[in-house]
């Protein structure tokens, strides 16, 4: 059974209040989780770029610059540092040798997966005081948020 829509005006106001609370909660949650990133030894910029490559797959430098919203020279500097640390590798595209695709190395993948596990563990710890019913409510809310894509 669906809930009847709210009167015009109230719907937008309520949606904005919920959006505001979600925004604040997400920022605080991720700020606490981000404290675990120090253990990787990488700057936030390098970690973000490596995360894209590990969890979204190989990309060209131009694609990475667009995703990270930085200039091509900035991406090149970050990639050089990650490559020097053996966390990424560049590979020429077989069909077009002018194009270089960047891949996470196994070492880069392990570093990111361990970092993500630390973040998840930190968030799980933050949820430790919640009841089973509250955890289920958050689980359902997470599903709703995922469905917004």
Helices and strands as residue ranges (DSSP letters): H 10-34, G 35-40, H 44-56, E 59-60, H 61-68, H 72-84, E 88-92, E 100-104, H 106-126, H 132-146
